[in-house]
Amino acid sequence: MSRIFGASEATNRIMQRIYLNGLAKLKNNSFKNEKAKMDWQEFVKTLTLEDLTLVTAKN
């Protein structure tokens, strides 16, 4: 049985999903609470330029 995604590609897709979901919540001001918003903002701060390129890429 072969994998659909390699380990790094799966991680990239997870990071992209977290980033895009958080961005949508930020635009709609729909975070569950302030802590959830702060957690997402901390996640974004940890992204490198390469990570940002991956998470913002159109599929």
PQR file of N, CA, C, O and H, with PARSE charges and radii, in Angstrom:
ATOM      1  N   MET A   1       0.845  -1.176   0.000 -0.4000 1.5000
ATOM      2  CA  MET A   1       0.000   0.000   0.000 -0.0000 2.0000
ATOM      3  C   MET A   1       0.891   1.240   0.000  0.5500 1.7000
ATOM      4  O   MET A   1       1.769   1.370   0.854 -0.5500 1.4000
ATOM      5  N   SER A   2       0.682   2.120  -0.916 -0.4000 1.5000
ATOM      6  CA  SER A   2       1.503   3.321  -0.992 -0.0000 2.0000
ATOM      7  C   SER A   2       0.827   4.483  -0.275  0.5500 1.7000
ATOM      8  O   SER A   2      -0.394   4.518  -0.118 -0.5500 1.4000
ATOM      9  H   SER A   2      -0.031   2.014  -1.610  0.4000 1.0000
ATOM     10  N   ARG A   3       1.641   5.416   0.147 -0.4000 1.5000
ATOM     11  CA  ARG A   3       1.130   6.608   0.811 -0.0000 2.0000
ATOM     12  C   ARG A   3       0.614   7.583  -0.230  0.5500 1.7000
ATOM     13  O   ARG A   3       1.133   7.661  -1.344 -0.5500 1.4000
ATOM     14  H   ARG A   3       2.633   5.388   0.019  0.4000 1.0000
ATOM     15  N   ILE A   4      -0.397   8.312   0.141 -0.4000 1.5000
ATOM     16  CA  ILE A   4      -0.914   9.345  -0.754 -0.0000 2.0000
ATOM     17  C   ILE A   4       0.019  10.544  -0.734  0.5500 1.7000
ATOM     18  O   ILE A   4       0.325  11.119  -1.779 -0.5500 1.4000
ATOM     19  H   ILE A   4      -0.819   8.250   1.046  0.4000 1.0000
ATOM     20  N   PHE A   5       0.473  10.921   0.460 -0.4000 1.5000
ATOM     21  CA  PHE A   5       1.375  12.056   0.619 -0.0000 2.0000
ATOM     22  C   PHE A   5       2.624  11.599   1.349  0.5500 1.7000
ATOM     23  O   PHE A   5       2.568  10.704   2.192 -0.5500 1.4000
ATOM     24  H   PHE A   5       0.225  10.454   1.309  0.4000 1.0000
ATOM     25  N   GLY A   6       3.754  12.218   1.022 -0.4000 1.5000
ATOM     26  CA  GLY A   6       4.944  12.000   1.812 -0.0000 2.0000
ATOM     27  C   GLY A   6       4.774  12.710   3.151  0.5500 1.7000
ATOM     28  O   GLY A   6       3.863  13.522   3.314 -0.5500 1.4000
ATOM     29  H   GLY A   6       3.800  12.945   0.337  0.4000 1.0000
ATOM     30  N   ALA A   7       5.628  12.415   4.086 -0.4000 1.5000
ATOM     31  CA  ALA A   7       5.508  12.994   5.426 -0.0000 2.0000
ATOM     32  C   ALA A   7       5.529  14.519   5.390  0.5500 1.7000
ATOM     33  O   ALA A   7       4.717  15.163   6.054 -0.5500 1.4000
ATOM     34  H   ALA A   7       6.368  11.756   3.953  0.4000 1.0000
ATOM     35  N   SER A   8       6.436  15.093   4.632 -0.4000 1.5000
ATOM     36  CA  SER A   8       6.527  16.553   4.610 -0.0000 2.0000
ATOM     37  C   SER A   8       5.348  17.177   3.873  0.5500 1.7000
ATOM     38  O   SER A   8       4.897  18.263   4.237 -0.5500 1.4000
ATOM     39  H   SER A   8       7.096  14.570   4.093  0.4000 1.0000
ATOM     40  N   GLU A   9       4.849  16.510   2.848 -0.4000 1.5000
ATOM     41  CA  GLU A   9       3.699  17.058   2.121 -0.0000 2.0000
ATOM     42  C   GLU A   9       2.449  17.037   2.989  0.5500 1.7000
ATOM     43  O   GLU A   9       1.642  17.965   2.941 -0.5500 1.4000
ATOM     44  H   GLU A   9       5.215  15.628   2.552  0.4000 1.0000
ATOM     45  N   ALA A  10       2.287  15.992   3.774 -0.4000 1.5000
ATOM     46  CA  ALA A  10       1.139  15.920   4.685 -0.0000 2.0000
ATOM     47  C   ALA A  10       1.221  17.038   5.716  0.5500 1.7000
ATOM     48  O   ALA A  10       0.218  17.680   6.027 -0.5500 1.4000
ATOM     49  H   ALA A  10       2.943  15.238   3.813  0.4000 1.0000
ATOM     50  N   THR A  11       2.412  17.267   6.240 -0.4000 1.5000
ATOM     51  CA  THR A  11       2.609  18.352   7.205 -0.0000 2.0000
ATOM     52  C   THR A  11       2.303  19.696   6.567  0.5500 1.7000
ATOM     53  O   THR A  11       1.673  20.551   7.189 -0.5500 1.4000
ATOM     54  H   THR A  11       3.227  16.746   5.987  0.4000 1.0000
ATOM     55  N   ASN A  12       2.740  19.886   5.342 -0.4000 1.5000
ATOM     56  CA  ASN A  12       2.474  21.143   4.637 -0.0000 2.0000
ATOM     57  C   ASN A  12       0.980  21.368   4.462  0.5500 1.7000
ATOM     58  O   ASN A  12       0.496  22.487   4.631 -0.5500 1.4000
ATOM     59  H   ASN A  12       3.252  19.192   4.837  0.4000 1.0000
ATOM     60  N   ARG A  13       0.250  20.319   4.129 -0.4000 1.5000
ATOM     61  CA  ARG A  13      -1.206  20.444   3.951 -0.0000 2.0000
ATOM     62  C   ARG A  13      -1.901  20.765   5.272  0.5500 1.7000
ATOM     63  O   ARG A  13      -2.848  21.550   5.301 -0.5500 1.4000
ATOM     64  H   ARG A  13       0.643  19.409   3.992  0.4000 1.0000
ATOM     65  N   ILE A  14      -1.438  20.167   6.352 -0.4000 1.5000
ATOM     66  CA  ILE A  14      -2.010  20.461   7.675 -0.0000 2.0000
ATOM     67  C   ILE A  14      -1.743  21.912   8.037  0.5500 1.7000
ATOM     68  O   ILE A  14      -2.642  22.619   8.492 -0.5500 1.4000
ATOM     69  H   ILE A  14      -0.669  19.529   6.329  0.4000 1.0000
ATOM     70  N   MET A  15      -0.499  22.360   7.833 -0.4000 1.5000
ATOM     71  CA  MET A  15      -0.156  23.752   8.130 -0.0000 2.0000
ATOM     72  C   MET A  15      -0.986  24.697   7.273  0.5500 1.7000
ATOM     73  O   MET A  15      -1.454  25.726   7.762 -0.5500 1.4000
ATOM     74  H   MET A  15       0.231  21.786   7.463  0.4000 1.0000
ATOM     75  N   GLN A  16      -1.174  24.359   5.999 -0.4000 1.5000
ATOM     76  CA  GLN A  16      -1.964  25.201   5.104 -0.0000 2.0000
ATOM     77  C   GLN A  16      -3.410  25.282   5.587  0.5500 1.7000
ATOM     78  O   GLN A  16      -4.008  26.358   5.576 -0.5500 1.4000
ATOM     79  H   GLN A  16      -0.794  23.523   5.602  0.4000 1.0000
ATOM     80  N   ARG A  17      -3.968  24.158   6.008 -0.4000 1.5000
ATOM     81  CA  ARG A  17      -5.352  24.140   6.492 -0.0000 2.0000
ATOM     82  C   ARG A  17      -5.495  24.999   7.754  0.5500 1.7000
ATOM     83  O   ARG A  17      -6.451  25.764   7.881 -0.5500 1.4000
ATOM     84  H   ARG A  17      -3.482  23.284   6.018  0.4000 1.0000
ATOM     85  N   ILE A  18      -4.547  24.871   8.679 -0.4000 1.5000
ATOM     86  CA  ILE A  18      -4.582  25.680   9.901 -0.0000 2.0000
ATOM     87  C   ILE A  18      -4.496  27.160   9.548  0.5500 1.7000
ATOM     88  O   ILE A  18      -5.253  27.975  10.074 -0.5500 1.4000
ATOM     89  H   ILE A  18      -3.770  24.250   8.575  0.4000 1.0000
ATOM     90  N   TYR A  19      -3.569  27.503   8.652 -0.4000 1.5000
ATOM     91  CA  TYR A  19      -3.381  28.901   8.269 -0.0000 2.0000
ATOM     92  C   TYR A  19      -4.629  29.473   7.603  0.5500 1.7000
ATOM     93  O   TYR A  19      -5.104  30.543   7.982 -0.5500 1.4000
ATOM     94  H   TYR A  19      -2.954  26.840   8.224  0.4000 1.0000
ATOM     95  N   LEU A  20      -5.158  28.761   6.613 -0.4000 1.5000
ATOM     96  CA  LEU A  20      -6.308  29.279   5.864 -0.0000 2.0000
ATOM     97  C   LEU A  20      -7.576  29.339   6.714  0.5500 1.7000
ATOM     98  O   LEU A  20      -8.353  30.285   6.597 -0.5500 1.4000
ATOM     99  H   LEU A  20      -4.772  27.892   6.304  0.4000 1.0000
ATOM    100  N   ASN A  21      -7.790  28.342   7.566 -0.4000 1.5000
ATOM    101  CA  ASN A  21      -8.952  28.385   8.458 -0.0000 2.0000
ATOM    102  C   ASN A  21      -8.851  29.560   9.423  0.5500 1.7000
ATOM    103  O   ASN A  21      -9.834  30.262   9.661 -0.5500 1.4000
ATOM    104  H   ASN A  21      -7.158  27.573   7.662  0.4000 1.0000
ATOM    105  N   GLY A  22      -7.663  29.772   9.976 -0.4000 1.5000
ATOM    106  CA  GLY A  22      -7.457  30.896  10.883 -0.0000 2.0000
ATOM    107  C   GLY A  22      -7.616  32.229  10.179  0.5500 1.7000
ATOM    108  O   GLY A  22      -8.180  33.166  10.743 -0.5500 1.4000
ATOM    109  H   GLY A  22      -6.864  29.203   9.783  0.4000 1.0000
ATOM    110  N   LEU A  23      -7.127  32.324   8.962 -0.4000 1.5000
ATOM    111  CA  LEU A  23      -7.255  33.562   8.194 -0.0000 2.0000
ATOM    112  C   LEU A  23      -8.721  33.881   7.931  0.5500 1.7000
ATOM    113  O   LEU A  23      -9.136  35.036   8.036 -0.5500 1.4000
ATOM    114  H   LEU A  23      -6.669  31.563   8.503  0.4000 1.0000
ATOM    115  N   ALA A  24      -9.501  32.867   7.590 -0.4000 1.5000
ATOM    116  CA  ALA A  24     -10.939  33.068   7.364 -0.0000 2.0000
ATOM    117  C   ALA A  24     -11.624  33.516   8.653  0.5500 1.7000
ATOM    118  O   ALA A  24     -12.482  34.399   8.628 -0.5500 1.4000
ATOM    119  H   ALA A  24      -9.164  31.929   7.505  0.4000 1.0000
ATOM    120  N   LYS A  25     -11.250  32.912   9.768 -0.4000 1.5000
ATOM    121  CA  LYS A  25     -11.829  33.306  11.058 -0.0000 2.0000
ATOM    122  C   LYS A  25     -11.434  34.735  11.409  0.5500 1.7000
ATOM    123  O   LYS A  25     -12.235  35.484  11.969 -0.5500 1.4000
ATOM    124  H   LYS A  25     -10.554  32.195   9.788  0.4000 1.0000
ATOM    125  N   LEU A  26     -10.205  35.113  11.081 -0.4000 1.5000
ATOM    126  CA  LEU A  26      -9.745  36.473  11.352 -0.0000 2.0000
ATOM    127  C   LEU A  26     -10.546  37.478  10.534  0.5500 1.7000
ATOM    128  O   LEU A  26     -10.966  38.513  11.052 -0.5500 1.4000
ATOM    129  H   LEU A  26      -9.555  34.505  10.625  0.4000 1.0000
ATOM    130  N   LYS A  27     -10.756  37.173   9.259 -0.4000 1.5000
ATOM    131  CA  LYS A  27     -11.520  38.071   8.387 -0.0000 2.0000
ATOM    132  C   LYS A  27     -12.963  38.211   8.844  0.5500 1.7000
ATOM    133  O   LYS A  27     -13.553  39.286   8.731 -0.5500 1.4000
ATOM    134  H   LYS A  27     -10.415  36.333   8.838  0.4000 1.0000
ATOM    135  N   ASN A  28     -13.539  37.117   9.364 -0.4000 1.5000
ATOM    136  CA  ASN A  28     -14.939  37.125   9.802 -0.0000 2.0000
ATOM    137  C   ASN A  28     -15.100  37.400  11.293  0.5500 1.7000
ATOM    138  O   ASN A  28     -16.217  37.426  11.810 -0.5500 1.4000
ATOM    139  H   ASN A  28     -13.060  36.243   9.455  0.4000 1.0000
ATOM    140  N   ASN A  29     -13.975  37.604  11.981 -0.4000 1.5000
ATOM    141  CA  ASN A  29     -13.988  37.798  13.433 -0.0000 2.0000
ATOM    142  C   ASN A  29     -14.791  36.679  14.102  0.5500 1.7000
ATOM    143  O   ASN A  29     -15.681  36.943  14.911 -0.5500 1.4000
ATOM    144  H   ASN A  29     -13.068  37.583  11.561  0.4000 1.0000
ATOM    145  N   SER A  30     -14.468  35.429  13.756 -0.4000 1.5000
ATOM    146  CA  SER A  30     -15.256  34.301  14.243 -0.0000 2.0000
ATOM    147  C   SER A  30     -14.457  33.283  15.060  0.5500 1.7000
ATOM    148  O   SER A  30     -14.828  32.112  15.128 -0.5500 1.4000
ATOM    149  H   SER A  30     -13.745  35.215  13.099  0.4000 1.0000
ATOM    150  N   PHE A  31     -13.363  33.731  15.677 -0.4000 1.5000
ATOM    151  CA  PHE A  31     -12.651  32.835  16.583 -0.0000 2.0000
ATOM    152  C   PHE A  31     -13.542  32.548  17.784  0.5500 1.7000
ATOM    153  O   PHE A  31     -14.331  33.401  18.190 -0.5500 1.4000
ATOM    154  H   PHE A  31     -13.062  34.683  15.622  0.4000 1.0000
ATOM    155  N   LYS A  32     -13.421  31.348  18.358 -0.4000 1.5000
ATOM    156  CA  LYS A  32     -14.252  30.972  19.509 -0.0000 2.0000
ATOM    157  C   LYS A  32     -14.018  31.903  20.691  0.5500 1.7000
ATOM    158  O   LYS A  32     -14.948  32.248  21.420 -0.5500 1.4000
ATOM    159  H   LYS A  32     -12.780  30.655  18.029  0.4000 1.0000
ATOM    160  N   ASN A  33     -12.766  32.303  20.868 -0.4000 1.5000
ATOM    161  CA  ASN A  33     -12.420  33.200  21.973 -0.0000 2.0000
ATOM    162  C   ASN A  33     -11.081  33.867  21.665  0.5500 1.7000
ATOM    163  O   ASN A  33     -10.441  33.572  20.655 -0.5500 1.4000
ATOM    164  H   ASN A  33     -12.010  32.023  20.276  0.4000 1.0000
ATOM    165  N   GLU A  34     -10.683  34.748  22.535 -0.4000 1.5000
ATOM    166  CA  GLU A  34      -9.445  35.504  22.330 -0.0000 2.0000
ATOM    167  C   GLU A  34      -8.218  34.588  22.350  0.5500 1.7000
ATOM    168  O   GLU A  34      -7.262  34.815  21.609 -0.5500 1.4000
ATOM    169  H   GLU A  34     -11.203  34.987  23.355  0.4000 1.0000
ATOM    170  N   LYS A  35      -8.243  33.558  23.194 -0.4000 1.5000
ATOM    171  CA  LYS A  35      -7.111  32.630  23.263 -0.0000 2.0000
ATOM    172  C   LYS A  35      -6.922  31.898  21.936  0.5500 1.7000
ATOM    173  O   LYS A  35      -5.789  31.721  21.487 -0.5500 1.4000
ATOM    174  H   LYS A  35      -9.020  33.373  23.796  0.4000 1.0000
ATOM    175  N   ALA A  36      -8.006  31.475  21.310 -0.4000 1.5000
ATOM    176  CA  ALA A  36      -7.912  30.797  20.010 -0.0000 2.0000
ATOM    177  C   ALA A  36      -7.289  31.727  18.973  0.5500 1.7000
ATOM    178  O   ALA A  36      -6.478  31.297  18.153 -0.5500 1.4000
ATOM    179  H   ALA A  36      -8.926  31.619  21.674  0.4000 1.0000
ATOM    180  N   LYS A  37      -7.667  32.988  19.013 -0.4000 1.5000
ATOM    181  CA  LYS A  37      -7.098  33.972  18.087 -0.0000 2.0000
ATOM    182  C   LYS A  37      -5.608  34.157  18.357  0.5500 1.7000
ATOM    183  O   LYS A  37      -4.801  34.193  17.428 -0.5500 1.4000
ATOM    184  H   LYS A  37      -8.326  33.337  19.680  0.4000 1.0000
ATOM    185  N   MET A  38      -5.250  34.274  19.632 -0.4000 1.5000
ATOM    186  CA  MET A  38      -3.842  34.454  19.993 -0.0000 2.0000
ATOM    187  C   MET A  38      -3.020  33.221  19.618  0.5500 1.7000
ATOM    188  O   MET A  38      -1.881  33.353  19.169 -0.5500 1.4000
ATOM    189  H   MET A  38      -5.906  34.244  20.386  0.4000 1.0000
ATOM    190  N   ASP A  39      -3.583  32.029  19.798 -0.4000 1.5000
ATOM    191  CA  ASP A  39      -2.880  30.799  19.418 -0.0000 2.0000
ATOM    192  C   ASP A  39      -2.594  30.785  17.920  0.5500 1.7000
ATOM    193  O   ASP A  39      -1.498  30.412  17.499 -0.5500 1.4000
ATOM    194  H   ASP A  39      -4.508  31.922  20.163  0.4000 1.0000
ATOM    195  N   TRP A  40      -3.576  31.191  17.113 -0.4000 1.5000
ATOM    196  CA  TRP A  40      -3.373  31.217  15.664 -0.0000 2.0000
ATOM    197  C   TRP A  40      -2.304  32.254  15.305  0.5500 1.7000
ATOM    198  O   TRP A  40      -1.448  31.999  14.457 -0.5500 1.4000
ATOM    199  H   TRP A  40      -4.466  31.493  17.454  0.4000 1.0000
ATOM    200  N   GLN A  41      -2.356  33.411  15.945 -0.4000 1.5000
ATOM    201  CA  GLN A  41      -1.367  34.445  15.663 -0.0000 2.0000
ATOM    202  C   GLN A  41       0.039  33.977  16.039  0.5500 1.7000
ATOM    203  O   GLN A  41       1.002  34.297  15.341 -0.5500 1.4000
ATOM    204  H   GLN A  41      -3.051  33.618  16.633  0.4000 1.0000
ATOM    205  N   GLU A  42       0.165  33.231  17.123 -0.4000 1.5000
ATOM    206  CA  GLU A  42       1.467  32.673  17.509 -0.0000 2.0000
ATOM    207  C   GLU A  42       1.941  31.656  16.472  0.5500 1.7000
ATOM    208  O   GLU A  42       3.126  31.606  16.140 -0.5500 1.4000
ATOM    209  H   GLU A  42      -0.617  32.971  17.690  0.4000 1.0000
ATOM    210  N   PHE A  43       1.014  30.850  15.966 -0.4000 1.5000
ATOM    211  CA  PHE A  43       1.345  29.890  14.911 -0.0000 2.0000
ATOM    212  C   PHE A  43       1.902  30.629  13.695  0.5500 1.7000
ATOM    213  O   PHE A  43       2.915  30.216  13.131 -0.5500 1.4000
ATOM    214  H   PHE A  43       0.052  30.891  16.235  0.4000 1.0000
ATOM    215  N   VAL A  44       1.255  31.707  13.293 -0.4000 1.5000
ATOM    216  CA  VAL A  44       1.691  32.472  12.120 -0.0000 2.0000
ATOM    217  C   VAL A  44       3.075  33.067  12.359  0.5500 1.7000
ATOM    218  O   VAL A  44       3.896  33.109  11.442 -0.5500 1.4000
ATOM    219  H   VAL A  44       0.432  32.042  13.752  0.4000 1.0000
ATOM    220  N   LYS A  45       3.342  33.527  13.576 -0.4000 1.5000
ATOM    221  CA  LYS A  45       4.657  34.105  13.886 -0.0000 2.0000
ATOM    222  C   LYS A  45       5.781  33.088  13.738  0.5500 1.7000
ATOM    223  O   LYS A  45       6.918  33.460  13.449 -0.5500 1.4000
ATOM    224  H   LYS A  45       2.676  33.493  14.321  0.4000 1.0000
ATOM    225  N   THR A  46       5.472  31.806  13.934 -0.4000 1.5000
ATOM    226  CA  THR A  46       6.516  30.781  13.845 -0.0000 2.0000
ATOM    227  C   THR A  46       6.822  30.369  12.410  0.5500 1.7000
ATOM    228  O   THR A  46       7.816  29.684  12.168 -0.5500 1.4000
ATOM    229  H   THR A  46       4.548  31.504  14.168  0.4000 1.0000
ATOM    230  N   LEU A  47       5.992  30.771  11.459 -0.4000 1.5000
ATOM    231  CA  LEU A  47       6.193  30.364  10.068 -0.0000 2.0000
ATOM    232  C   LEU A  47       7.379  31.094   9.456  0.5500 1.7000
ATOM    233  O   LEU A  47       7.535  32.305   9.612 -0.5500 1.4000
ATOM    234  H   LEU A  47       5.184  31.327  11.655  0.4000 1.0000
ATOM    235  N   THR A  48       8.203  30.338   8.764 -0.4000 1.5000
ATOM    236  CA  THR A  48       9.313  30.931   8.028 -0.0000 2.0000
ATOM    237  C   THR A  48       8.787  31.452   6.694  0.5500 1.7000
ATOM    238  O   THR A  48       7.630  31.214   6.345 -0.5500 1.4000
ATOM    239  H   THR A  48       8.077  29.355   8.637  0.4000 1.0000
ATOM    240  N   LEU A  49       9.616  32.149   5.963 -0.4000 1.5000
ATOM    241  CA  LEU A  49       9.228  32.637   4.638 -0.0000 2.0000
ATOM    242  C   LEU A  49       8.859  31.460   3.728  0.5500 1.7000
ATOM    243  O   LEU A  49       7.901  31.538   2.959 -0.5500 1.4000
ATOM    244  H   LEU A  49      10.556  32.342   6.246  0.4000 1.0000
ATOM    245  N   GLU A  50       9.617  30.388   3.822 -0.4000 1.5000
ATOM    246  CA  GLU A  50       9.320  29.192   3.021 -0.0000 2.0000
ATOM    247  C   GLU A  50       7.966  28.603   3.424  0.5500 1.7000
ATOM    248  O   GLU A  50       7.172  28.218   2.566 -0.5500 1.4000
ATOM    249  H   GLU A  50      10.395  30.325   4.447  0.4000 1.0000
ATOM    250  N   ASP A  51       7.709  28.538   4.737 -0.4000 1.5000
ATOM    251  CA  ASP A  51       6.417  28.033   5.221 -0.0000 2.0000
ATOM    252  C   ASP A  51       5.273  28.900   4.709  0.5500 1.7000
ATOM    253  O   ASP A  51       4.250  28.381   4.263 -0.5500 1.4000
ATOM    254  H   ASP A  51       8.354  28.851   5.434  0.4000 1.0000
ATOM    255  N   LEU A  52       5.444  30.216   4.772 -0.4000 1.5000
ATOM    256  CA  LEU A  52       4.399  31.126   4.298 -0.0000 2.0000
ATOM    257  C   LEU A  52       4.121  30.926   2.814  0.5500 1.7000
ATOM    258  O   LEU A  52       2.973  30.986   2.376 -0.5500 1.4000
ATOM    259  H   LEU A  52       6.276  30.637   5.134  0.4000 1.0000
ATOM    260  N   THR A  53       5.170  30.691   2.054 -0.4000 1.5000
ATOM    261  CA  THR A  53       4.998  30.427   0.627 -0.0000 2.0000
ATOM    262  C   THR A  53       4.167  29.163   0.416  0.5500 1.7000
ATOM    263  O   THR A  53       3.296  29.126  -0.453 -0.5500 1.4000
ATOM    264  H   THR A  53       6.103  30.643   2.410  0.4000 1.0000
ATOM    265  N   LEU A  54       4.435  28.145   1.201 -0.4000 1.5000
ATOM    266  CA  LEU A  54       3.698  26.879   1.073 -0.0000 2.0000
ATOM    267  C   LEU A  54       2.241  27.019   1.496  0.5500 1.7000
ATOM    268  O   LEU A  54       1.347  26.527   0.807 -0.5500 1.4000
ATOM    269  H   LEU A  54       5.143  28.175   1.907  0.4000 1.0000
ATOM    270  N   VAL A  55       1.992  27.687   2.625 -0.4000 1.5000
ATOM    271  CA  VAL A  55       0.619  27.744   3.140 -0.0000 2.0000
ATOM    272  C   VAL A  55      -0.267  28.698   2.357  0.5500 1.7000
ATOM    273  O   VAL A  55      -1.492  28.576   2.397 -0.5500 1.4000
ATOM    274  H   VAL A  55       2.718  28.087   3.184  0.4000 1.0000
ATOM    275  N   THR A  56       0.330  29.645   1.646 -0.4000 1.5000
ATOM    276  CA  THR A  56      -0.474  30.588   0.872 -0.0000 2.0000
ATOM    277  C   THR A  56      -0.580  30.206  -0.601  0.5500 1.7000
ATOM    278  O   THR A  56      -1.258  30.888  -1.370 -0.5500 1.4000
ATOM    279  H   THR A  56       1.325  29.744   1.613  0.4000 1.0000
ATOM    280  N   ALA A  57       0.087  29.118  -1.001 -0.4000 1.5000
ATOM    281  CA  ALA A  57       0.061  28.675  -2.402 -0.0000 2.0000
ATOM    282  C   ALA A  57      -1.322  28.163  -2.771  0.5500 1.7000
ATOM    283  O   ALA A  57      -1.991  27.510  -1.970 -0.5500 1.4000
ATOM    284  H   ALA A  57       0.638  28.564  -0.377  0.4000 1.0000
ATOM    285  N   LYS A  58      -1.735  28.466  -3.979 -0.4000 1.5000
ATOM    286  CA  LYS A  58      -2.998  27.942  -4.506 -0.0000 2.0000
ATOM    287  C   LYS A  58      -2.759  26.526  -4.987  0.5500 1.7000
ATOM    288  O   LYS A  58      -1.747  26.247  -5.630 -0.5500 1.4000
ATOM    289  H   LYS A  58      -1.192  28.997  -4.629  0.4000 1.0000
ATOM    290  N   ASN A  59      -3.679  25.634  -4.683 -0.4000 1.5000
ATOM    291  CA  ASN A  59      -3.546  24.232  -5.131 -0.0000 2.0000
ATOM    292  C   ASN A  59      -4.160  24.042  -6.479  0.5500 1.7000
ATOM    293  O   ASN A  59      -4.144  22.934  -7.014 -0.5500 1.4000
ATOM    294  H   ASN A  59      -4.502  25.860  -4.161  0.4000 1.0000
TER
END
